[in-house]
Amino acid sequence: MSNKKRSLKDLLLIHEIAFIVLILLVAAVGAFGIQLQEKSSQESNRINLLVQEVQQTRGDLYRQMKELFDAYFLDDATARTEYDHFTQSVENHFVRLQNIANDQSEKKAINNLHQSYRQFVNETSSIFDQQPGISRDKLKKTLNSGLETGLFNRYEKLLAHTEQLLSQKQVELDNKLKDSKQISTLLLFVPLILAILLLVFSREFLKRAIVKPIEGVLKATAEISAGNLKHRAPEAGAKELASLSKAINEMADELATSQEALVRTEKQAAQGLLVPMLAHNIRNPLASIRATAQVMESPEHDTETRDSLIGIINTVDRLERWTGALLAYLHPLKPQPTHTKIQHIIEGALEPLHQKITEKSIQLTLPAWNQCDESDTVFTDQHLLEQVIYNLLLNAIDASSKGSSIDVTIETHANEIVLRLKDRGCGMPFTPDPSAMSAPTTKRFGTGLGIPFAFKVCDVLGGALAFSSRNKGGTVITIRLPMVLNVSNL
């Protein structure tokens, strides 16, 4: 079969045509054999009829000779009448012989035989017409030497030649009939062989086009009903069965998607109950910390103390915004884009991480910022992107060993900015899934929300997030964002 699937209707039509052709072939072979047998039988009857007619001419000729002898040796008065009767009978036989003969050799032999008989009749008729009183010795000599040893002997030779010709034709006919029977027998084997081949082909074809695909469909339905949604039915066989297998596979995909959506919904419901409670418990201490810092802020303190208090207040505000963003993660995000520099976003994300970077002696490499360069100015949601970079850098720091390095690079293009975070950590033990509600975590108290949140924010900001392995160990995180967020799509 070709690559194009055939329907069961087409397959049944092909089999019906094959059986009809086989039946017609058997009928043709049978008709050929019957026709050949009938033709041979007719030819054999024709030759037998010729031989019979020839033998009857000989018999009538002998009777004519007898009547001729009876007329002159027994003085039979009715001999001439009987003689003429047999003459007419022989002539009728020759007429039938001429009608039965169908080739030139037969007609020539019959004509020669007929001419010889006419010569005989002419000679014998002249004897009947001779004057009475002819001597018997002279008549006997005429009959013996002129007729019996002359004309009659010549007629016998022609008659023997004709019979030999007919006998030869009968032998040829028998040989031809024998060959025809052999051919007919061989031709009868052709439909038999074709029938066997058609049977074998039909069995194998039905097995491949119908039986095996049905077994695959039954197995697939059993596996899927047992919960194995990754099992697939083979899309093979007839067109209808392939379509059925395809529909079952699509149903399994939809069931798997629905199952994943159900799991995500359940996780989201659980997170929806947990996160607000955690956010409430975090916001209360943050409010107290901020209030205390504001109360302590006084011009009487030295510059270093005032800067620390301002830093505490800024950090508390940032944590408050991030807590709000975490709550917003459970709901559709609504970015609030502003014109800002990517430098400010990265520095804002790094500020809460300075202590961790110092504790692990991380060598942090940042781009060489040019304050006058406007090429790194983007129109996006600063706070959402800042939290994404914070979470990703925190993961990089936690995955890095003491004294390791983290590189932050930026590439600016006409309509796009590419930010890459490169660490020398142990690498990611899993492949992040953009559609997952949470990701596996290697942290003891990790929630697994950082990476899914990053995917969600990048998607909302019109960008993309990708993870790849770094040469000689580590991970490269690539963030692609448009220079200007298209607010019409929000």
Phi and psi in degrees as a GROMACS rama.xvg file:
@    title "Ramachandran Plot"
@    xaxis  label "Phi"
@    yaxis  label "Psi"
@TYPE xy
-80.6867  176.964  SER-2
-65.6374  -30.8914  ASN-3
-70.4921  129.368  LYS-4
-75.5784  137.921  LYS-5
-103.936  144.701  ARG-6
-77.5513  161.998  SER-7
-61.5655  -34.4862  LEU-8
-61.3806  -43.8895  LYS-9
-65.9763  -40.8086  ASP-10
-63.9262  -43.2724  LEU-11
-64.1072  -38.4385  LEU-12
-63.2477  -40.8868  LEU-13
-63.0463  -44.268  ILE-14
-64.9002  -40.4596  HIS-15
-62.2941  -42.7011  GLU-16
-63.7494  -40.932  ILE-17
-61.9695  -43.7728  ALA-18
-68.0528  -38.0026  PHE-19
-63.6496  -43.1338  ILE-20
-61.4396  -41.4895  VAL-21
-63.0789  -43.0041  LEU-22
-64.1302  -43.8774  ILE-23
-62.6259  -37.9601  LEU-24
-64.7234  -43.9202  LEU-25
-62.4522  -42.9265  VAL-26
-62.6545  -40.0845  ALA-27
-65.1524  -43.4632  ALA-28
-63.4655  -42.9448  VAL-29
-63.425  -43.5116  GLY-30
-63.5284  -38.9443  ALA-31
-62.928  -44.3043  PHE-32
-64.5595  -42.3359  GLY-33
-64.3212  -43.9736  ILE-34
-62.843  -42.7124  GLN-35
-63.4848  -41.9677  LEU-36
-65.6357  -42.9568  GLN-37
-65.6882  -41.6691  GLU-38
-63.9625  -42.6927  LYS-39
-64.9867  -39.6478  SER-40
-64.6457  -41.916  SER-41
-63.5903  -41.9068  GLN-42
-65.2346  -40.9317  GLU-43
-64.264  -42.2324  SER-44
-62.9701  -38.4056  ASN-45
-63.6564  -44.7801  ARG-46
-65.3733  -41.9185  ILE-47
-61.2809  -38.4839  ASN-48
-66.5273  -38.8993  LEU-49
-61.4965  -46.2768  LEU-50
-61.0951  -41.4246  VAL-51
-62.737  -44.6758  GLN-52
-65.0422  -39.85  GLU-53
-63.4275  -42.7469  VAL-54
-63.0822  -36.6615  GLN-55
-68.0699  -33.7825  GLN-56
-63.2334  -38.9308  THR-57
-64.0931  -45.2611  ARG-58
-61.3747  -43.991  GLY-59
-66.072  -33.6288  ASP-60
-65.8051  -40.7803  LEU-61
-63.4645  -37.6384  TYR-62
-67.1503  -37.0916  ARG-63
-61.7965  -42.9238  GLN-64
-61.2261  -38.9764  MET-65
-64.1562  -43.6839  LYS-66
-63.3864  -34.7187  GLU-67
-65.9792  -42.3191  LEU-68
-69.6734  -37.7793  PHE-69
-63.977  -34.0329  ASP-70
-65.3111  -37.5802  ALA-71
-103.725  -21.3666  TYR-72
-105.532  -22.6067  PHE-73
-116.142  -1.41405  LEU-74
56.2704  44.6454  ASP-75
-79.6197  118.844  ASP-76
-72.914  -25.1924  ALA-77
-91.613  4.03798  THR-78
-64.7233  -39.7635  ALA-79
-65.5156  -38.1343  ARG-80
-65.5251  -46.0583  THR-81
-63.123  -38.2778  GLU-82
-59.5392  -47.4424  TYR-83
-64.3517  -35.7965  ASP-84
-61.4298  -44.1963  HIS-85
-70.9231  -30.8777  PHE-86
-61.334  -44.1363  THR-87
-65.2018  -38.166  GLN-88
-63.484  -41.9886  SER-89
-65.0494  -40.7612  VAL-90
-61.6848  -38.4786  GLU-91
-64.3844  -38.1624  ASN-92
-62.4735  -41.3513  HIS-93
-66.5005  -35.8312  PHE-94
-61.9884  -44.3401  VAL-95
-66.35  -36.2817  ARG-96
-63.2945  -40.6635  LEU-97
-65.1328  -35.1912  GLN-98
-73.6288  -33.3028  ASN-99
-79.1978  -35.4467  ILE-100
-61.6519  141.639  ALA-101
-131.345  1.88845  ASN-102
-134.886  169.866  ASP-103
-67.7392  -36.8024  GLN-104
-65.4598  -40.6514  SER-105
-66.1468  -47.722  GLU-106
-62.5395  -37.2383  LYS-107
-65.4987  -44.443  LYS-108
-63.2607  -41.4751  ALA-109
-67.0735  -40.7534  ILE-110
-61.7488  -43.9748  ASN-111
-61.3726  -41.8551  ASN-112
-66.0211  -39.1441  LEU-113
-66.9994  -42.001  HIS-114
-63.18  -40.965  GLN-115
-63.0309  -39.0241  SER-116
-67.1138  -42.0771  TYR-117
-60.3951  -38.5844  ARG-118
-62.9181  -39.792  GLN-119
-62.3289  -45.1061  PHE-120
-62.7649  -42.382  VAL-121
-61.691  -42.8292  ASN-122
-66.9728  -44.6331  GLU-123
-71.6475  -33.0719  THR-124
-64.0201  -37.1752  SER-125
-65.9469  -30.2621  SER-126
-68.7236  -42.0777  ILE-127
-61.4882  -30.6398  PHE-128
-86.0207  -4.04647  ASP-129
-70.0015  157.466  GLN-130
-67.6899  143.057  GLN-131
-65.5796  153.308  PRO-132
100.934  -1.16584  GLY-133
-63.8918  143.649  ILE-134
-68.152  144.998  SER-135
-67.8499  -32.5764  ARG-136
-64.0728  -41.5456  ASP-137
-67.537  -38.9047  LYS-138
-66.6513  -41.3505  LEU-139
-63.6012  -39.304  LYS-140
-65.3758  -39.5895  LYS-141
-64.7146  -44.2639  THR-142
-66.4073  -39.6101  LEU-143
-74.7803  -51.989  ASN-144
-81.4114  -38.941  SER-145
-82.5431  -40.4879  GLY-146
-98.9465  -58.4786  LEU-147
-66.2005  -43.0204  GLU-148
-90.4025  -11.4059  THR-149
-106.732  -84.8833  GLY-150
-62.8396  -46.2067  LEU-151
-65.4005  -39.1057  PHE-152
-63.9558  -40.0877  ASN-153
-65.9133  -39.3427  ARG-154
-64.2321  -38.5259  TYR-155
-64.521  -38.9422  GLU-156
-64.7278  -43.2576  LYS-157
-65.2666  -38.0465  LEU-158
-64.7711  -41.0086  LEU-159
-64.6645  -38.3608  ALA-160
-63.6058  -41.8945  HIS-161
-64.4824  -43.7559  THR-162
-65.1554  -36.9894  GLU-163
-65.4586  -39.6843  GLN-164
-62.1381  -44.9754  LEU-165
-67.8247  -36.5811  LEU-166
-64.9706  -39.7511  SER-167
-64.3382  -40.1462  GLN-168
-64.4462  -36.2963  LYS-169
-65.9061  -39.3246  GLN-170
-64.7493  -44.2626  VAL-171
-61.1308  -39.8098  GLU-172
-64.9547  -40.9512  LEU-173
-63.2848  -42.1887  ASP-174
-64.678  -42.2923  ASN-175
-63.7165  -39.8198  LYS-176
-66.1364  -37.3502  LEU-177
-64.2428  -45.7882  LYS-178
-62.9022  -39.2878  ASP-179
-64.8203  -37.5563  SER-180
-64.7017  -39.0253  LYS-181
-64.566  -43.4027  GLN-182
-63.007  -43.2443  ILE-183
-62.7242  -39.3393  SER-184
-63.4561  -43.3395  THR-185
-64.6616  -40.0115  LEU-186
-65.2353  -30.5178  LEU-187
-67.6003  -26.0792  LEU-188
-73.7062  -24.9701  PHE-189
-61.8302  -52.4448  VAL-190
-61.7556  -33.8072  PRO-191
-63.9839  -45.3622  LEU-192
-64.3293  -43.0293  ILE-193
-62.6947  -37.8281  LEU-194
-64.7801  -41.1084  ALA-195
-64.7829  -44.7789  ILE-196
-62.6662  -40.9546  LEU-197
-64.6412  -37.6269  LEU-198
-64.6425  -46.5379  LEU-199
-64.4334  -45.0039  VAL-200
-62.5585  -43.0995  PHE-201
-63.0295  -41.4111  SER-202
-63.4185  -48.1744  ARG-203
-67.0032  -40.204  GLU-204
-65.2421  -46.1466  PHE-205
-64.5198  -34.0474  LEU-206
-65.7747  -43.6447  LYS-207
-77.867  -36.9697  ARG-208
-88.9227  -22.4674  ALA-209
-128.107  -54.3608  ILE-210
-63.5888  -55.2434  VAL-211
-62.0919  -45.3235  LYS-212
-58.9815  -38.7371  PRO-213
-64.9828  -40.5243  ILE-214
-61.2676  -40.7156  GLU-215
-63.4971  -39.7005  GLY-216
-65.4535  -43.4328  VAL-217
-63.3352  -42.3609  LEU-218
-65.0887  -41.1031  LYS-219
-64.0325  -43.5149  ALA-220
-64.1571  -37.2847  THR-221
-66.2193  -43.3778  ALA-222
-65.2173  -45.0166  GLU-223
-66.5268  -41.6054  ILE-224
-65.4821  -25.5168  SER-225
-81.1886  -6.20126  ALA-226
108.386  -3.29085  GLY-227
-84.9935  84.6284  ASN-228
-77.092  -8.2806  LEU-229
-85.6371  -12.6547  LYS-230
-69.6091  142.502  HIS-231
-125.923  139.312  ARG-232
-80.1274  137.222  ALA-233
-67.0058  124.557  PRO-234
-85.7234  70.4427  GLU-235
-131.48  175.499  ALA-236
86.6928  -154.998  GLY-237
-63.7264  161.365  ALA-238
-59.8442  -42.6354  LYS-239
-64.5867  -41.7071  GLU-240
-69.0008  -38.4048  LEU-241
-63.8481  -39.0956  ALA-242
-65.808  -38.7196  SER-243
-63.6653  -44.2492  LEU-244
-62.2817  -41.0057  SER-245
-62.7703  -41.6016  LYS-246
-64.6004  -39.1757  ALA-247
-64.9055  -42.1908  ILE-248
-63.5597  -42.3132  ASN-249
-63.9241  -37.7639  GLU-250
-63.3421  -40.6245  MET-251
-63.7922  -40.2781  ALA-252
-62.8899  -43.2821  ASP-253
-65.1331  -38.6791  GLU-254
-64.4654  -41.0658  LEU-255
-64.056  -41.9257  ALA-256
-62.9083  -42.5551  THR-257
-64.8241  -37.9915  SER-258
-65.1744  -44.0256  GLN-259
-62.951  -40.7261  GLU-260
-63.8175  -38.2813  ALA-261
-64.6817  -42.1832  LEU-262
-63.6432  -43.8464  VAL-263
-62.2271  -39.981  ARG-264
-63.518  -41.3751  THR-265
-65.4105  -41.6806  GLU-266
-63.5666  -43.2325  LYS-267
-63.7414  -37.1968  GLN-268
-64.6302  -41.404  ALA-269
-65.3594  -42.2361  ALA-270
-67.1206  -34.6147  GLN-271
-62.7877  -28.4404  GLY-272
-82.4795  -34.0865  LEU-273
-82.9993  -46.6656  LEU-274
-62.6662  -46.0131  VAL-275
-58.3385  -37.7496  PRO-276
-64.6913  -44.1161  MET-277
-64.9265  -41.5785  LEU-278
-62.3044  -38.988  ALA-279
-64.4524  -43.0131  HIS-280
-69.4552  -25.7483  ASN-281
-82.1017  -39.8925  ILE-282
-65.4369  -36.0275  ARG-283
-61.1669  -49.7162  ASN-284
-63.3227  -37.4717  PRO-285
-61.525  -39.783  LEU-286
-63.96  -40.7259  ALA-287
-65.5093  -42.5087  SER-288
-62.2687  -44.0333  ILE-289
-65.6827  -41.8651  ARG-290
-63.7161  -41.0035  ALA-291
-63.4477  -42.7024  THR-292
-64.4729  -39.552  ALA-293
-65.7815  -39.6322  GLN-294
-65.1437  -38.7052  VAL-295
-75.0709  -20.7105  MET-296
-66.9866  120.394  GLU-297
-152.251  146.486  SER-298
-63.6844  -14.429  PRO-299
-71.6787  -24.3037  GLU-300
-74.1062  156.936  HIS-301
-72.6844  171.521  ASP-302
-61.3648  -42.8153  THR-303
-62.2484  -41.1036  GLU-304
-67.8381  -43.7738  THR-305
-62.3512  -40.5719  ARG-306
-62.0898  -38.6746  ASP-307
-65.0153  -42.3315  SER-308
-65.0114  -40.8416  LEU-309
-62.7577  -39.8216  ILE-310
-62.2042  -39.0164  GLY-311
-62.6825  -45.7163  ILE-312
-61.9215  -44.9657  ILE-313
-63.1013  -40.0732  ASN-314
-66.8185  -41.7925  THR-315
-61.7171  -41.4  VAL-316
-62.7788  -40.6538  ASP-317
-65.5904  -42.9129  ARG-318
-63.9568  -34.4885  LEU-319
-64.2376  -43.0092  GLU-320
-65.7251  -40.0353  ARG-321
-68.0498  -36.3611  TRP-322
-62.7975  -40.8278  THR-323
-62.9764  -39.3068  GLY-324
-65.9928  -36.0433  ALA-325
-64.6045  -40.7903  LEU-326
-64.6982  -38.3259  LEU-327
-67.0292  -21.3787  ALA-328
-60.9027  -31.0846  TYR-329
-77.1352  -8.13823  LEU-330
-127.879  164.963  HIS-331
-57.3874  129.186  PRO-332
-74.7168  140.534  LEU-333
-124.185  94.0589  LYS-334
-61.0575  146.666  PRO-335
-117.206  82.585  GLN-336
-71.7317  144.839  PRO-337
-142.166  162.084  THR-338
-79.7436  121.276  HIS-339
-150.302  163.721  THR-340
-93.8359  143.028  LYS-341
-62.804  -27.1766  ILE-342
-61.3211  -44.2625  GLN-343
-65.3135  -35.6531  HIS-344
-66.2592  -45.3675  ILE-345
-67.3445  -42.4974  ILE-346
-64.0539  -37.9607  GLU-347
-65.0151  -36.7107  GLY-348
-71.456  -32.3898  ALA-349
-79.227  -25.1264  LEU-350
-55.2929  -45.2011  GLU-351
-74.179  -6.88741  PRO-352
-102.58  -1.04827  LEU-353
-59.4592  -40.559  HIS-354
-64.097  -43.501  GLN-355
-63.8175  -40.2272  LYS-356
-63.44  -40.8027  ILE-357
-68.2768  -42.7228  THR-358
-61.2239  -37.5103  GLU-359
-96.9683  5.27679  LYS-360
54.1183  42.8093  SER-361
-74.3867  131.301  ILE-362
-87.9417  103.546  GLN-363
-96.2044  124.096  LEU-364
-110.747  120.812  THR-365
-112.813  160.056  LEU-366
-63.6747  155.388  PRO-367
-80.5963  102.035  ALA-368
-74.5779  140.799  TRP-369
-117.63  109.725  ASN-370
-62.1421  -24.7232  GLN-371
-89.3273  -8.32741  CYS-372
-83.1564  121.215  ASP-373
-93.5799  2.80762  GLU-374
-70.6807  -19.8241  SER-375
-97.585  14.8444  ASP-376
-83.3396  126.592  THR-377
-125.155  157.895  VAL-378
-110.899  95.6421  PHE-379
-155.044  -178.861  THR-380
-86.1839  107.19  ASP-381
-63.4221  -45.0389  GLN-382
-68.8272  -41.3381  HIS-383
-63.7011  -47.4417  LEU-384
-65.6649  -36.4143  LEU-385
-62.0442  -41.3666  GLU-386
-68.5988  -36.096  GLN-387
-61.354  -48.3095  VAL-388
-65.3791  -36.8024  ILE-389
-60.5345  -50.662  TYR-390
-60.4088  -42.5777  ASN-391
-69.4353  -41.0092  LEU-392
-66.3783  -36.333  LEU-393
-62.9169  -41.6852  LEU-394
-62.5476  -40.7257  ASN-395
-65.2084  -41.3951  ALA-396
-64.4982  -45.2367  ILE-397
-64.3701  -32.5271  ASP-398
-82.2627  -14.7975  ALA-399
-88.461  147.749  SER-400
-82.7216  167.572  SER-401
-63.6639  134.781  LYS-402
80.1946  7.67276  GLY-403
-77.8995  -175.854  SER-404
-130.844  150.756  SER-405
-132.844  128.412  ILE-406
-111.247  135.056  ASP-407
-117.951  119.364  VAL-408
-123.873  153.621  THR-409
-134.226  134.761  ILE-410
-122.911  127.04  GLU-411
-109.44  133.947  THR-412
-122.241  -176.64  HIS-413
-59.1332  -47.2208  ALA-414
-122.866  10.1892  ASN-415
-147.252  148.689  GLU-416
-123.543  135.53  ILE-417
-117.845  119.011  VAL-418
-111.862  129.191  LEU-419
-123.397  132.69  ARG-420
-112.859  117.459  LEU-421
-119.481  125.095  LYS-422
-121.418  170.446  ASP-423
-116.224  36.8951  ARG-424
-78.9883  -160.644  GLY-425
-81.7726  -2.31307  CYS-426
85.9713  163.257  GLY-427
-86.3185  127.288  MET-428
-79.5533  2.35489  PRO-429
-147.013  163.856  PHE-430
-99.2964  115.597  THR-431
-60.2321  137.621  PRO-432
-108.196  115.797  ASP-433
-60.9596  -25.2612  PRO-434
-91.3592  -3.48234  SER-435
-79.394  146.502  ALA-436
-77.4767  -25.6431  MET-437
-149.634  161.21  SER-438
-119.731  156.909  ALA-439
-59.2589  148.332  PRO-440
-132.295  143.72  THR-441
-99.2411  -1.93674  THR-442
-83.135  147.625  LYS-443
-62.6854  -42.2408  ARG-444
-114.66  28.7495  PHE-445
-73.9562  149.442  GLY-446
-99.6606  -18.6691  THR-447
75.8967  15.7157  GLY-448
-96.2621  -16.0043  LEU-449
-61.8193  -51.1396  GLY-450
-69.2182  -46.7539  ILE-451
-57.9578  -37.9547  PRO-452
-63.6121  -39.4939  PHE-453
-63.6726  -42.9918  ALA-454
-60.6134  -43.6543  PHE-455
-65.3833  -42.65  LYS-456
-65.7156  -45.8286  VAL-457
-60.2482  -38.1069  CYS-458
-66.8017  -43.342  ASP-459
-65.2564  -34.172  VAL-460
-84.5074  9.12653  LEU-461
77.9901  17.7123  GLY-462
-114.879  -158.321  GLY-463
-148.899  152.555  ALA-464
-127.724  133.666  LEU-465
-140.521  146.953  ALA-466
-120.077  138.833  PHE-467
-148.751  158.202  SER-468
-80.1862  146.31  SER-469
-100.385  144.448  ARG-470
-59.5135  139.039  ASN-471
66.4669  23.6948  LYS-472
98.1435  144.726  GLY-473
114.007  -177.322  GLY-474
-132.197  143.9  THR-475
-114.009  121.757  VAL-476
-107.222  122.658  ILE-477
-112.765  124.168  THR-478
-114.782  121.193  ILE-479
-112.21  125.329  ARG-480
-134.145  146  LEU-481
-71.1616  147.796  PRO-482
-63.2095  -32.0558  MET-483
-130.092  119.232  VAL-484
-72.2046  130.17  LEU-485
-80.5954  101.405  ASN-486
-71.3162  -15.9272  VAL-487
-68.7926  -21.7318  SER-488
-88.9815  -4.26933  ASN-489
